[in-house]
Amino acid sequence: MLAHFFESYGFSTVLVGFVKEHIQAIKPPRALWLNFPMGRPLGKPNDPEYQKNVIRSAFNLFNSSSGPVLKDFPDIIPVKNGRMSYALPVELVMKKNEIGDVDIILKEVENEIQDLKQAYDNAISDRGRTTLGASEMSISDFAPFIATFVKGDIPKSPRKGLGAIPQLKLVVEDLQAYYTEAVTHRDGIDDFEKIGSWFWEKTKAGRLILSLEAVSLESENRVLRQIVDMSLITPRFWSEGPLPGTSGSGW
């Protein structure tokens, strides 16, 4: 839809997308269909040549004299077992009375973060970049900020013009980025299922975020309720069946 809008003002556009039926229905002027798992619009992570190939294939569509044009990217990156990525198992959903001492969980997360520091630093050194930083907070402040919500309080956002809940979302994303970048570099993992299982089922940080969800689920505070009402923090599937045009579900 945005492509049609930009084109009406004279800008040439090309779309890359995962759901072929949606592209066919919308009929953007130029589109490249990618048979990739959701969340990987350029294909393989940490493979710049492969990613450039995707971009070049998309840009080649600008040579088309008329449209709409829909081209299939030749490669397929299969999903595993018909799933697009990790989804939170029902048995991991916590009750508030199962949380325990928040200060103990906080200390465990802080220790975990410190244990991963070398791996994270090595990842940055090797890759020359990081996806962490959207929250504009220091790594050492992530867990205390989240823990305040788990205790039922709403801390003041450290950023002017950004509320506590939007800031919380960014902090959670940064915390996950820290763990993901560290472990993918340290252990050489490139698997949605393994990364998701490790973070949500094995780490103290995952437990802290699940505790946050538990508090929000049972809270009568409308601000805290936003955490689950807006699905801000934990991975969920839209449905048990596959999305149109894919071989698995997405979240």
N, C-alpha and C positions, 0 to 999 in steps of 0.2 A: 504493500500500500504506500509506504514511504517512497519506494522507487518510482511509482506512478506520479507522486506529488513532485519529486525532484525533477523528473523528466519533463513535467509540464512547464517548468521554469528554465528548461534548456540544459539541464545537467544530465550527462550520460551515466547510467548506473548498471551495476551487475550484482546479482544476489547469489549468495551461496546458502544452501539449505539442506535439511535432513529429511523432511517429510514431502515426498514427491507429490502426493495428492494435493497438498496445500499450495505448492508452487503452480501446479496445473490449474487449480481453481482461480488463483489470484492473477496469473498470467503477467508476471513482471516482464519488462522488455528483454532482459537477458538474465539467465539463471543457470547456475551450475549445481547439479544435484550430487550430494556426497553420501555415499552409503557407508557412513561412519557412525560410531556411537555418539549419542547426544553429548554435547559439551566439548567435542573435538573438531571444531570447524576447519582446522588446518591439518588434521590428521594426527601424525605421531608426535608426541612430545619430545623435545630435545633432539629433533631431527630437522635442522634448518633447511637442508636440501629438499627434503620431502615437502616441507611447508611451502618453500618457494615454488615447487612444482604445482601445488594446488593454486597458489596465487597467480602464477603464469597462465594456468588453464582458465582461470576466471577472467583474467585480463584479455585473453585471446578472444573472448566473446565480443569485445568492443569492435572487432573487425567485421562482425555480422552486419550486412547492409539493411536487413529488415528483421522485425520480430513480431510476436514474442519468440525468443530462442531459449530452448531448454536442452542443456547438454549433460550427459552423465559422465562424472569423473570415472576413469577406467578402473581404479583400484577399489577394493572393498576391505574395510577394517571390520571384521566380524565382532559382534557382541558375544559374550560368554553365556552359554546355557539360556539363550533367549532373553537375557537381561541387559539393559543399557548400562547399569551401574549399581552400586551398592544401595540397598534400601534397608531401613532400620527394622530388624525383626520385632514382632509384636512383643516377644518376651522381654525385650530390653526397655520397654516403656515402664517408667518408675512411678511409684506413689510417693507423695510427699513424706509420709512416715517411714519410708525406706532410705531416706537420704543419709541420715546419721549426722555426725558433727561436721558442719561446713568448714570450720577452721582446719580440721584434719585433712579434708579433701583438698582445700586450698594449698596447704603445705605440701601435699603429695604432688599436686600439679606443678608447683614452683620447683620442686626437686626434679620432676620429669623434664621440665623446660630446660633446666640447667644441664641435665644429662644429655640433651639433644643439641646443645649449643655448638659443640665442635662439629657435629655432622651438618648443622645448618650453615655454619661459617664456611665449611668446606664446599657445600653446595653452591653458595654464592661465589666463592672464589673460582670454582670450576665452570659454572654456567655464566658468570658475569652479570647476573640479574636476580631479582626476586619479585614475586607477586605480592609480597607482604608490604603493607604500608598505607592501605586505604583508611585505617582508623586514625592515623597520625599519632598513635600512642606508642610508647616504648614497650618492648616485649614483656618486660618485668611487670608492667601494669595490667596486662590482659586478664590474668586470673583473678587478681583482687577486684577488678571492675565487675567481672561476671559474678564473683562470689557475693558481692553486695546485693545483687538481684536475687540470688538464691536465698539469702537471708530475709527476703521479703521487702527490702528497701529499694528505693529508686535513686541512684546517685545522680548528681548533677553532671551533665555532659561536659567534658573538658573543652569542647569545641563550640565556639560562638556560632549561633544560628542553626545548630544541629541538636535535635532532641536526644534524650537518653536512649530511647528505643532504637532509632536509626543508628546511633553510635554503637549500641550493643551489637547490632547485626554486623557492623564492620569489624568490631573487635573479635567476634566469633569467627568471622571469615579469616581474619589475620591469624588467629590462633591455629585454625585448621591449616592455613597455608604454611605456617612455621613447621608444624608437625609433618605435613605432607612433603615439603621440600627436603626436610632433614632425612626422613626415612627412605624416600625414593632415591636419594643420592647415596646414603649409607648402605642400603640393602639392594640397590639396583632393581627396585620394584616398579613395574609399569602395568598395573592390573587394578581396575576399579574395585573388584571384589576384595582383593587382599588388603588394599589400602583402607577401604571402608570398614572391613571387619576388624582390622588392627586398631584403627582410631576409635571406633564406637564401642567395640567389645573388649578391648584390651587396655586402653590408656586411661589414666586418671582424668585427663582433660576431657575425654569423651564422657566420662561419668559426671564431671562437673556440668557439662552442657545438658546432659539428660536430667540432672537434678534441677537445673534451671527450667526445663520444660515441665517437670513435675510440679514445681511451685506455681508456675503460670497456669497450668491446667486447673488447679484447685483454688486459685486466687479469685477474689471478688473485686479486686482492683482492676479497673478497666484498662489502665496503662499496662500492667503486667499481663493482662489477658491478650494484649496485642501480640505477644511473643508467639503464642500458639495459633491465635485467630488468623494471623498473617503468615503462618508457617515460616517463621524467620530463621529457625536454627537447625532443624534436624531433617535428614533426607527421608522423603516419603514418595511412594509410588502414586501416580494418578489412578491406576487401575491394575487389575491382575492380567489383563490381556494386552496385546501389543498395540502400539500407536499405529495409525494408518501409515502405510509406506515404510514401516520398520519391521525388524524381526524381533523386537522386544519392547519392553516398557521403558518409560523415561520418568524422571522426577525433577 
